[in-house]
Amino acid sequence: MGKFFIAVLFSQMVIQTVVGLLIILAPKAALPEAAMSEIYLLINQGFIALAMAVVSVVLWVQRENPAVVGFATVLFAIYHSMITLSGIVTTAMGNNFGPFWIHVVLGGCFWILWARRSRLAF
């Protein structure tokens, strides 16, 4: 379970950092036809992604603390699940679900980690 934890956490750190920075630094590249109000919301989402990347680093540093592991894994599981639900709702409104698949995968992985948090050994 330790290798799975490391792989999922590393993926979380890299994806959230890269996507967060790209959205903050080049929001028009993500949504070229967006109105400024949409760009502002997108930039906010970029900072949220960076915040999740920072929490990933904290989890790595505190990986031997069962309380932190339990809290952070359920936090990430809920975070990715809620974004997945957002993708489902907005897809029904005409949005493209494609970018949301990463949240489906990471959410599932974090739910598995949370369910098996007592077996994580480092």
RAHU-V239524 format. One record per helix or strand of 3 or more residues. SS is the DSSP state (alpha for helix, beta for strand). FROM is the first residue (numbers start at 0). TO is the last residue. If there is no record, write none. Layout:
# RAHU-V239524
SS FROM TO
SS FROM TO
This chain:
# RAHU-V239524
alpha 1 24
alpha 26 29
alpha 35 60
alpha 65 91
alpha 97 114
alpha 116 118
